[in-house]
Amino acid sequence: MRNPRFNPDPRPLLLSPNLAHSEVERLLTPYGFRNWKKADANLQLMAGEPRSRKLLAVILFDLLRAVSVTADPDHALREWERYLDAGNARTQVFGFLAQVPHVLQLLCVLFGNSPAMAETLIRDPMLIYWIEQDHVLKSAPDFKRLQTVLDETLGLVHTYERKFDALRRFHRREMLRIGARDLFHVASVAETVQSLSRLAEIVIHAAYRLVHEELYKEYGIPLKRGPGASRSSKGFVVLGMGKLGGGELNYSSDVDLIYLYSSSNRQIKTAKKPISNEMFFQIVAMELTRVLSASTSEGRLFRVDLRLRPEGDVGPLAWASRDAVKYYQTRGRTWERLALLKARPIAGHRSLGRTFLKKIRPFVMGQVDEGNQDVVETVHMLRAQIHRRVERKKEHERNVKLSPGGIRDVEFMVQTLQLLHVARHSQLFESNTIAGLQQLQALDLLQGADGKFLEEAYLFLRDVENKIQMVHELQTHTLPQQPAELTKCAVRMGYADQPSSSATSSFLARYESIRTRVLTIYERLISSLI
């Protein structure tokens, strides 16, 4: 059990030459290192020349104490070594960190919990000064201010591809802000997923504007529909679907998008390439998808999933708004009603998106006297397909999102009740899961005890999902099998070893109790609806 409060002074590790191996082991083992010899080697490489070695000795106790309570103290020191080799002078870094101990603690937390976030700092070592100047831990992101900062940043860059690299750097930096606040537990789970979603909106809208500006240079500005039509850039909207639409993104979500444009049969007439408005907007959709998905030396913004659009993969990338309305009115299926509960305009001409959602609202809401059978059967079918896939992968209990009693079961319950009652209660037309749960409780459509528990369960499971994904920013929803990795997950969740139980056992007990009760509520609810 780690207990750094009563550890001996570690400064001899750096200041006493020829320290005996037994003494090195005695000084380092209490800080939770699995391999004290490698930890000592890392510290010696971190120290550098005599002057910087003395400066590191000043902050060494605070540094070791901070890494000792992270998920992986050994890895934290390796990341420290990489960071110090990345650019800034050691004397400058150690002197700065001695004055701002909260930044020292933050770096230790990031290095010991998230290799992906450590990589952001290693790529741009000067970010430690931004962390202090921008009060990263003290205040929640101000997205209006961030929009202004982004606009100013992009305005300083003069080529198309370099603007997107600047956008990728901005996104990476702001992901670091969100992750740091999450790991320090100064941001709630709800605030974290909302911040991830708002950041995605800002970035996608900025990407859309850059794409449009570039394509206008080549093709001109589309014409509005109707006699004597004028040119207008307000003809394209990006709908966020899924977790983005619900304001519930995690660290490595796909972004589910639908592209719509206003209809016109006119051509854009230029000296180079006269094309129809429809073709222009298809090109916008293709280019926007490309730049959002592209991997460069500055990384990638998002994985884009367009399969929720009408006709899925076989349909056009972008749909005329009126054609999409007609599709849903004549051919829309129940699962699409579920999906459209999450739809929200996030970029482009948002009023076009709001008009579209208003027109398809009757399709999503259904009829007051409509029975339960189709909705319940559709959800049951979708859930069965998911569980078969999870079982094939042998993740039946470890998949936080898709296993019985997991995240998806909570979402299915909320969406099922929304579709069954939204025709009578329009306030249930709500894209956010927690807000939907609260509306269902307010209308007495979900028992109070069940509703409160499902809120708690959903936030806990989403927190677990986030802590899994923040390690390497991979799209995974599965608890690790290896005991050591599972312990790291528990520590990231805030669990610690206690005299009566380990961090891992306490975490797993909580996880299993939540899954069991969610599954019980789900089965009771669905059986009452059949």
N, C-alpha and C positions, 0 to 999 in steps of 0.2 A: 504494500500500500504506500503510495507517495504521500509524503508529509514534509514539504519543503520549508515549513515555518521553523523547524528545529534542525535544519541542516548546518553543517560546519561551513566556515568561510571558504569559498571556492577560489579565492584569488591566488593561492599558491600554485594552482594549476597553470597560471600564466607567468607568475613572477618568481617562482622557486625553481632553479635549474636542477636537473637530475633528481626529480621527485620519484620516490620508490613506486613501483607498480601497485603495491598494496595500498599506498596512500592515495594514488589516483583513483583506484577502485572505490575506496572509502568515501572520497569526496563526490564522486559522480553517481554511484549507484542509487542513492536516495532520490535522485531526480527522475527516476523512471526509465533510464536508458537500458535497452535490452543488450546493447553491446558497448560497454564503457570504453573499450580500447578505441573503437572507431569514433566515439563521441570525443574522446581526448584528441585524436588526430584532427577531427574537424575543428575543434577549438584552437589548436595550434596554427592551423591554416588560416582561420578567421583572424587571428591576432596580428599577423604580418610583422612589420619591423618594430623595433623597441618602443618608439613613441606611441604608435597605435596600440601596441600590446598593453601599455600602461592605461590607455584610455578605455580599452575593452575591460580591463580588470575593474575599473570603477563601476561599470554597469553589469558585471558578470553575474552577481547574485540575482539581480532583478531579471536578467535574461533567462537564467536557468530555472528560476522559480516560475516564470511565465511559460516556458516550453514544457515544464514538467506536468502541467495540467491540460496539455493539448492531447489530441488523439494519438500523435506519433512524435514523441520528443526526439528520437533518433533522426527521423526525416527532417524535423525542424532545423536541426543543426546543419544538415546537408544543404538545405535551402539557404540558410544563412551564409554558408560558404559560397554558394553560387551567386547569391545577391552581391556579396562584397567583391567578388571578382568581376561583376558586370559593369562597373564604371566609376561610381563615386569613390573618392579617396577615403580610406578607412578612418583617418584622423578626423575628417570632416563629419562622417557618418556617426562615429562614436561620440564625438563632442556634441553633436546635435541631439542625439538620443538621450544623453545624460541630462539635457535641459527639458526634454519632453517625454517623460517616462510612459505616458499613455500611448505614444506612437511606438515606443519600444515594445510595449505589451501587445499592441495591435499586430506588429510584424510577427511576433512570436506566435500569436494565435493563428494568423494566416499561414505561416510556414509550417505549422504543426497540424493543420486541419485540412488545407486545400492546396494541393500541388498546382491546380489550375490557377488559383488566385496568386499563388507565389510566382508563377510564371509571368503574370501581368506585371508584377513589381520588378522582376528580373529583366524583363524586356524594356522597362522604363524606370530605372532606379530613382529618378528625380521625383517620382510620385510620392515619396515619403514626405516631401515638403508640401505637396498639395494636400495630403491627408491632414496635416496640421493647419494649413492656411484656410482650408475649406470647412473645417470643423466637421469632418466626416462623421464622427461618432456622436456629436452633440445634437445634431438637428436632422430631421427627415429630409429627403430630397425635395427641393423646390422645383417642380417640373416647369413652371413658367419661366423661372430664371434659367434653367437648363436649356430650354428652347432658345432663349436669347443667346446663351453661350454657344450653342451649337451653330446658330445662324452666323454669329460673328466668326466662329472657327472656319466654317465652310467658305465664308466670304474672303478669307485670306488665301485660299487655295484656288489656282487658276486653271487646272486641267481636270477633265471629267473623272478619270480613273483615280487621280490623287485625291479628289474630293471624297470618293468612296473609301479610300484608305484612311482619310481623316475621320470619316464617320465610324469606321471600324475601331479606330483608337478611342474615340469618344465613348462608344458603346462598351468597350472593354474596361475603360476607367470607371464608368458608372456602375458596371456590374461589380467591380471591386468595392465600391461604396456600399452597395446593397448587401453584398456578402459579408463585409466587415460588420455592419450593423446587425446582421442576422447572427453571426457567430458570437458577438458580444452580448447577444440577447437584449439589445436596446431597441430592437424592432420586433413587433409581434409577427406571428406567421401571416396574419391577414395583411399587415402593412408590407411585408416582404413580397408576397405574391402580387399585391396591387402595384408596388413599385416596379417589379419586373415587367408587369403588363404596361404600365404607363411609359416606361423606358422604351419598350418595343414599339409602342404607338408613335412616339417621337421619332424614332429611328426610321420606321417604315414610311412615315409621312415625309421625312427629309429625303429618303431615297426616291420616293415617288416624284417629288418636286425636281430633283436632279435629273431623273429620267425624262420627265416632260420637257424641261428646259432644253435638254440635249436633242430630243426628237423634234421639238419645234424648229430648231435651227435647220433641220434637214427637210421637214415636211410642211412646216407652217402650222397655224393654229386651226383646230377643227371649227366647222361652221355649226351654229345652232340650227335646229330644225325649223322649217316654216318659210313662207315667202319673205323675201328681203332679209334673210337671216344674216346676222352679224357673226363675227368670229368670237369664239369663247373658249377659254381653257377649262371651263367648269363642266366637264362631261364624263368624269371617271371617278369611281369611288372604290375603295378597298374595304370590304367587310371583314372584321375579325370574327372568327368562329371558335368553337371549342373553348379552351382555357383562356386564350387571348380575348375572345369576345366576352367571357365572363369576368375578366379582370383577375385571373387566377393563374397566371403563368408560373412555371417553375424554372429552375436554372438551365435546364436543357430541353425545354419543350420544342417540338415542332410548332410553327405558327400556321394554323389552319386559316386559309384566306379564300374569299370569293371576290372576283373582279367583276364589276358592272360598269356599263357606260350608257349614256343617254343615246337614244336612237336617232339616226339621220341617214338618208340615202345620198347625201351630198358628197362631193369630192373635195379634198384639200388640193387646191391648184397651186403648184409651185413650178418654177422653171425646171426643176430636176425630175420630181417623181410625183405626178398626180395620183393619189390613192383615195379610196373611200374613207369616210370617218371610221367605219367599222374596222377596216384593215389597220388604220392608224392605232386604234385602241387595242387590237390584238398584238400589235408590235409593242405598245406600251406594256401590256401584260407580260409578254415574253421577256422583255428587257428588265422589267422590275423583278421578275422571278429570278433572272440570271444574277443580277447584282446583289440581291439579298442572299442568294445561295452560294455565290462564288467564294472560293478559298484563295487567298493571296498571302503574301508574306505577313500581312497584318491580321490574318485569321479570317473567319467567316462570321457573318451576322446571324443568319438563321437557316435552319432547314425549313423549306416551304412545302406545305401540303395543300394541294388544290383539289383533293378528291371529294370534298363536300359540295362542290359546285354542281349545278344541274347536269345530269348525265355522267357525272364523275369523269374518269380518265378519257372516255370516248367523246366528251363534249368539247366545245371550244374553250380556250383558257379564259376568255372574257365574254360575258353575255350582255346583250342589250337588255336594259332593265325591263322593258315591256315584254320581251320574250321570256325572261326569267319568271316574271309574274304569271304569264300564261302557263308556263311549264308547271309551276306549283299548283295553280288553280285546276289544271286538267290532269296532271300526271303525278303530282306529289304524293309521296308515301309517308306512312306514319313515322318512320325513323327520321325522315327529313323534317317533320314537325319538331321532333326532339332536338335535332341539330339547330334549327332556326330559333329555338328559344335562346340560344347563345349569341345570335348574330348582332353585331354592333358596328356602325361605321367608325373606322379608326384612321383613315387617311384619304386624301383626295377631297372630292366634292361631297362633304358629309351630308348636306341637305338632300342630295340625290339618294343617298343611302337611307335616310330617314323616310323619304317619300316611298321608296321601295318597300321598306318594312311595314309601313302603314297599309300599303296595298295588299301585302300577303298576310296581314294580321288575321283576317277571317280564316284563312287556311290553317294557320298555326293554332288558333283558339278552338276551332271546331264548333260543333253545335251544342246548345244547352242540353238537349235530350239525347245526345250521343252516348252510347253504351261504353262500358269499360273494356269490353273483351279485346278489341283490336289493339288498344294501347298496351294492355297488360301482356297480351300474347307477343307483341313486337318486342317489348322489353325482355320478356322471358327468352325469346329466341336469340336476341343479341347477347344476353348474358351467358346462355348456354354455349354459344360459339366462342366467346371469350374464355370460358372455363376449360373448354376442350383444348384450346391453344395453350393455355397455361399448364395444363396437365401433361401435354406432349413435351413441354420444355422442362417438366419436373420442377416447377416453381409454385406448386399448388398452395403452399403456406407462406412462402418467402416473398411473393410478389405483392408489394404494398398497394399497388394500384388495382390489380386485376383479380387477386385471389378472393374467395368468398369472405365477405366481411371487410373488404378493402375499400379504397377510395371510390371505385366505380359503383359499388353497391349503394353508397350514400348518394351519389349523383343520380343513379337510376331511380331511387326512391323519390328524390326531390322532383325530377323531371316527370315521372309518372303522375304524381299528385298534381303537378302544375298542369299537365295536359288534361287531366280528368276534370279539373275545376276552373280552369282559366276562362272558360266561356261565361261562367257566372261571376267570376272575380277577376277583373282585368288586371288588378295589381299583381297577380301571379305571373304576368308576362315579365319575367325577371331573369337576367342572364347570369347573375352571380349566385353560387350555390348557398353561401351563408345567408345572403339576403333572402333567397327563396325559402330557406328553412324558417327564417324569422317571420316571413309573411304567412307561411302555412300554420305556424303556431298562433299567430295573431288571429287567424280565421278559424281556429279550433279544428283544423283539418289534420293536425298531427298532435298526438298527446304531448302535453307539456314536458313531462319527464323524458320522453323519447326525443323530442325536438331539441332540448337543451343538451342531451347526451350526444346526439348526432352532430351538433355544432362542435362540441369538444372533440369528438372522435375524428371528424373531418379535418380539423386543424392539426391534431396530433399526427394523423397519417400523412397529411401534406408536408408537415415539418420533417418527418422521416424521409419522405421522398426527396425533399430539398437537400437534406444532409447527405443522402446517397449520391445525388447528382453533382453537388458542389465539389466533390473530390477531384474528378477529372473532366467535369462538364460533359459527361456522356449521358445519352438518353437511356438510363436504366431505372428500373423501379423495383429491383430485387435486392433483398437483404443478402449480404455476403454469407457464404457458407463457412469460410475459415474462421475459427474462433477469434484469432487476433484481429481480423478485419471487422468482425462483429463488435468486438470491444471498442474499436475506434469509432464505429458508428454510434454506439451508446454514449461515448464521451462527447462526441459532437452534439448529441441531443441534450447534453447537460447533466448526464448521470455520472456519478462518482462511486468508487468503492466505499462501502460502509462496513462496520464491524460484523453486521449480520448478513450482508449480501454484497455480491459484486455488482459493478456498474452494468455488466452484461445481463445478469439474471434479473435485475430490477427492470431494465429496459424491456427485455423479452416478456416478462410477466405483464407489464403494462400493454405491450403490443398485442399479446394473445387475448387479454381480457377485453380489449377494445374490439378486436376482430370478432370474437365470440358474440358479444352483445349486439354489434352491428348486424351480424348474420341473423340473430334471433329476431331483431326488429324487422329486418327485411322479410323474412319468411312469414312472420305474423301479419305484416302489412299486405303482402301480395296475396296471401290466402284469403284475407278479408275482402279483397277486390274481385276475386274470381267468382 
